[in-house]
């Protein structure tokens, strides 16, 4: 069974790698899930690939949220010293 008739599933690998500069722990989880997308597609498991892609997006969102929380706090600490 080939997945040629199914829509393409984005793996978000580039964004996951760039997210390392935002928040490393959540970016690592995003990278792991983006790698799972391609592996699941090779196994012809479309539903699991979509699930891994959604999990990757979730970890990317958390990277962004935590970065916006962390950066102001860090800058306040560094500017007060």
C-alpha positions in Angstrom: 0.0 0.0 0.0 1.5 3.3 -1.0 0.7 6.7 0.4 0.6 8.5 -2.9 -3.1 9.2 -2.7 -2.9 10.6 0.8 -2.1 14.3 1.6 1.5 15.2 2.5 2.2 15.3 6.2 4.5 18.1 7.2 7.4 17.1 9.5 8.4 20.6 10.7 12.0 19.6 11.0 13.4 23.0 10.1 11.3 24.8 12.7 12.2 22.1 15.2 15.9 22.7 14.7 15.5 26.4 14.9 13.5 26.1 18.1 16.7 24.9 19.9 17.5 28.7 20.2 14.2 29.2 21.9 13.9 26.4 24.5 16.2 23.4 24.1 14.2 20.7 26.1 10.9 21.3 24.2 12.8 21.7 20.9 14.4 18.2 21.4 10.9 16.8 21.8 9.8 18.5 18.6 12.8 17.1 16.7 12.1 13.6 17.9 8.5 13.9 16.8 9.4 15.4 13.4 11.7 12.4 12.8 8.8 10.1 13.7 6.7 11.6 10.9 9.0 10.4 8.2 9.5 7.0 9.8 5.7 6.4 10.1 5.1 7.4 6.5 7.8 4.9 5.4 5.9 2.3 7.4 2.7 3.3 5.6 1.1 4.4 8.9 -0.6 7.6 7.9 -2.6 8.2 11.1 0.5 7.8 13.3 2.4 10.2 11.0 -0.3 12.8 11.4 -0.3 12.3 15.1 3.5 12.8 15.3 3.2 15.9 13.2 0.6 17.3 15.6 2.8 16.5 18.6 5.7 18.2 16.9 3.5 21.4 16.5 2.5 21.1 20.1 6.2 21.1 21.2 7.0 23.9 18.9 4.2 26.0 20.4 5.6 25.3 23.9 9.1 26.3 22.8 7.7 29.7 21.7 5.6 30.2 24.8 8.4 29.3 27.2 10.8 31.6 25.2 8.5 34.5 25.6 8.3 33.9 29.3 12.0 33.2 29.8 13.5 36.1 27.8 12.0 39.0 29.7 12.8 37.4 33.0 16.4 36.8 31.9 16.8 40.3 30.6 15.4 41.8 33.9 17.8 39.7 35.9 20.8 40.6 33.8 20.0 44.3 33.7 19.5 44.6 37.4 22.9 43.2 38.3 
